[in-house]
C-alpha cells in the first residue's frame, strides 16, 4: 500500500485531512491566547491574559510619531517606556487582588502579568525629543523626528514603457 505524497491528501488516523484539521487546531489555540484563558469563576470580569497585551495607536505626522497605549489597571510606577536604537519599547506589569470574606467561606484571588511591546520607528530620535504622559490608563508618547528623518522621503517618478 502506498502512502499519498501530496500534503493535502495526507490524513490523520481519524481519516480527517491533516492540514485542514491542523489549521483548525492552530486557529483555536491562537484565538484562546488572543482572548485569554477561561477563568474558573466566570462571575469575575477579568480573564487571565485578556488585557495584558495593550492596544496601541500609532500616528505619524510630518513632524513626529505619536503612540497611545491603553493600559488600564497598570500603575504609573509599574510602567516603563524607553528607546533602544530606533525602537520604542513599552513594558509594564499589572497585578490585582480579589478578596471575599463571608460567614462560611474565604476567597482570595491574585492575578498578575506583564507585557512588552516594541514599535519600530524607522529613525533614531535625538535626545530630549521624546515626551510622555500617563492619564486615566492611557500612555501617550510623542517622538519628534530628527531633520534627517523628515527629509528622507524621496519621490520616484514612474514612467510607462
C-alpha positions as CSV (number, residue, x, y, z in Angstrom):
1,X,0.0,0.0,0.0
2,X,1.5,3.3,-1.0
3,X,1.2,6.5,1.0
4,X,-0.1,9.7,-0.6
5,X,2.7,12.2,-1.1
6,X,0.7,15.4,-1.6
7,X,0.2,17.3,1.7
8,X,-3.5,17.9,1.0
9,X,-4.1,14.2,0.6
10,X,-2.5,13.1,3.9
11,X,-4.9,12.0,6.5
12,X,-4.9,11.6,10.3
13,X,-5.6,8.3,11.8
14,X,-9.2,9.5,12.3
15,X,-9.5,9.9,8.5
16,X,-9.7,13.7,8.5
17,X,-7.3,15.6,6.1
18,X,-4.2,16.6,8.0
19,X,-3.7,20.3,7.1
20,X,-7.3,21.5,7.4
21,X,-7.6,19.9,10.9
22,X,-4.1,21.2,11.8
23,X,-5.1,24.7,10.7
24,X,-8.4,24.4,12.7
25,X,-6.5,23.5,15.8
26,X,-3.9,26.3,15.4
27,X,-6.7,28.8,14.9
28,X,-8.4,27.6,18.0
29,X,-5.1,27.9,20.1
30,X,-4.4,31.4,18.7
31,X,-7.9,32.5,19.5
32,X,-7.6,31.2,23.0
33,X,-4.3,33.2,23.5
34,X,-5.9,36.3,21.9
35,X,-9.0,36.3,24.1
36,X,-7.4,34.9,27.3
37,X,-7.8,31.6,29.1
38,X,-11.2,30.8,30.6
39,X,-11.4,31.7,34.3
40,X,-12.7,29.3,36.9
41,X,-15.1,31.9,38.2
42,X,-16.9,33.5,35.2
43,X,-18.6,36.0,37.5
44,X,-15.3,37.9,37.8
45,X,-15.0,40.4,34.9
46,X,-11.3,39.9,34.1
47,X,-9.8,36.8,32.5
48,X,-6.1,36.0,32.7
49,X,-4.2,37.4,29.8
50,X,-7.1,39.1,28.1
51,X,-5.8,42.6,28.8
52,X,-2.1,42.1,29.2
53,X,-1.3,42.9,25.5
54,X,-2.2,46.6,25.4
55,X,-3.9,48.0,22.3
56,X,-1.8,50.8,20.7
57,X,-2.5,53.5,18.2
58,X,0.4,54.9,16.1
59,X,0.0,58.2,14.3
60,X,2.8,59.5,12.1
61,X,2.8,63.1,11.0
62,X,5.4,65.1,9.1
63,X,7.0,66.3,12.4
64,X,6.6,63.3,14.8
65,X,5.3,59.9,15.7
66,X,2.7,59.7,18.4
67,X,1.9,56.4,20.2
68,X,-1.0,55.8,22.5
69,X,-1.2,52.6,24.6
70,X,-4.2,51.6,26.6
71,X,-3.0,50.1,29.9
72,X,-6.0,50.1,32.3
73,X,-5.2,48.9,35.8
74,X,-1.4,49.4,35.4
75,X,0.1,51.8,37.9
76,X,2.4,54.5,36.8
77,X,5.3,53.0,38.8
78,X,4.8,49.7,37.0
79,X,5.1,51.2,33.6
80,X,8.3,51.9,31.6
81,X,8.9,53.5,28.2
82,X,12.3,53.5,26.6
83,X,14.0,53.9,23.3
84,X,16.5,51.3,22.1
85,X,18.2,52.4,18.9
86,X,15.3,53.1,16.5
87,X,12.7,51.1,18.6
88,X,10.2,52.4,21.2
89,X,9.8,49.8,24.0
90,X,6.8,49.8,26.3
91,X,6.9,47.5,29.3
92,X,4.6,47.1,32.3
93,X,3.2,44.9,35.0
94,X,-0.3,44.6,36.3
95,X,-1.5,42.9,39.4
96,X,-4.8,42.7,41.1
97,X,-6.2,41.1,44.2
98,X,-9.8,39.9,44.7
99,X,-11.0,39.1,48.2
100,X,-14.3,37.9,49.5
101,X,-15.0,37.1,53.2
102,X,-18.3,35.5,54.1
103,X,-19.5,33.6,57.1
104,X,-18.8,30.2,55.6
105,X,-16.0,30.8,53.1
106,X,-12.9,32.9,52.4
107,X,-11.8,33.6,48.8
108,X,-8.6,35.3,47.8
109,X,-7.5,35.5,44.1
110,X,-4.4,37.2,42.8
111,X,-3.7,37.9,39.2
112,X,-0.6,39.3,37.7
113,X,1.1,39.5,34.3
114,X,3.4,41.6,32.3
115,X,3.7,42.9,28.8
116,X,6.4,44.2,26.4
117,X,5.6,46.0,23.1
118,X,8.2,47.1,20.6
119,X,7.4,49.7,18.0
120,X,9.9,50.3,15.2
121,X,10.3,54.0,14.5
122,X,12.4,54.0,11.3
123,X,14.8,56.5,12.8
124,X,16.8,57.1,15.9
125,X,15.4,60.0,17.9
126,X,17.6,62.8,19.2
127,X,17.9,63.2,22.9
128,X,15.3,65.4,24.6
129,X,12.9,64.8,21.6
130,X,10.6,62.5,23.4
131,X,7.6,63.4,25.6
132,X,5.4,61.0,27.5
133,X,2.3,61.4,29.7
134,X,0.1,58.9,31.5
135,X,-3.5,59.8,32.3
136,X,-6.5,57.6,33.1
137,X,-4.8,54.4,32.0
138,X,-3.6,55.7,28.7
139,X,0.1,56.2,28.0
140,X,0.9,58.8,25.3
141,X,4.4,59.1,23.8
142,X,5.3,61.8,21.3
143,X,8.6,61.4,19.4
144,X,9.8,64.3,17.3
145,X,11.5,63.3,14.1
146,X,15.1,64.4,13.5
147,X,15.7,66.6,10.5
148,X,17.2,63.7,8.5
149,X,14.1,61.6,9.0
150,X,11.8,64.4,7.9
151,X,13.6,64.9,4.6
152,X,14.5,61.3,3.9
153,X,11.4,60.6,1.7
154,X,12.4,60.7,-2.0
155,X,9.7,60.5,-4.6
156,X,10.3,58.2,-7.5
157,X,9.0,59.0,-10.9
158,X,7.4,56.1,-12.7
159,X,7.4,56.1,-16.4
160,X,5.5,54.0,-18.9
161,X,7.4,51.9,-21.3
